[in-house]
Amino acid sequence: MPNEVTEAPDNTAVRCALWRAMHVRVDAAPHVLEDEVGLRLVDPGDDWPERPDMDPAATRAFRAAMVARARFVEDLVAEQAERGVTQYVILGAGLDTFAQRRPELGARLRLFEVDQPGTQAFKRRRLTELGYGIPPWLHLVPVDFEAGESWWERLTAAGFDPHRPAVIASTGVSMYLTKDAISATLRRIAGLAPGSTLALSFLLPAELLEAADRPGLRTSQEGARASGTPFVSFFSPQDMLSLAREAGLGNARHVPGAALAERYFAGRTDGLRPSSGEDFLLATVRPGNGPGAAPGP
């Protein structure tokens, strides 16, 4: 008999959902992302702001980074949808709430959320209980990575069409994966239909962080290790670009976290800025991409 799925979201998914809500609750407008849907999904009780990992001052830069990366991806999805892209895949979706907050855009897409079975089962139940439901264009794709299931096989079985362009987003995931696993994912994406776009966030080594942000990285590492999900991968921008180009993504480029800070936090009078340490790899699949292909311009 198959193992019974335990309906429980990943601790990291819960923390990110609550930090997004904290941004709305305690940071001044304009908000980079308005998301309290995740808070409703988690339903943590009235005392959730008193959790040690929710301290408004200590987590200020972290929650700014969370909303900046989410806004960056959602702006990318909107831009690509205007260009005719109709598929959006979130690898490691957690408690992402794009579908619930942006239904007018989501309805123009086929949205695939890939994550562990426990998180997916919890999310499916809570969406139903809260009245959001599961619209026909939203596909929750459970993948038991620990049992060796292939996310690609589960994704295509759920209706993803590899012959049509897509946006593939993976944020806050690569640090938990080995270099080999990341390379395999990049090779798979390099073989997608031309016009597909990848946005993948990655952590920088401590020595490349601003000095003020290094203690926060150590705290995050310790927390991840204590939760049984240690960080295993850090990349310099050049190393990540090399990995992508070796996988066949010849036109890959680096988007520093500082660029997101300038885009979404410039001109604020409250000094809110995201912490340094998490950057993006951005790449578009072009004809002839794939391992062994000549580098693009």
Helices and strands as residue ranges (DSSP letters): H 11-26, H 37-42, G 48-50, G 52-54, H 60-82, E 87-91, H 98-101, H 103-106, E 110-115, H 117-129, E 138-142, G 145-147, H 151-157, E 167-170, G 174-176, H 179-190, E 197-203, G 206-208, G 211-213, H 214-226, H 237-246, E 253-255, H 257-265, E 278-284
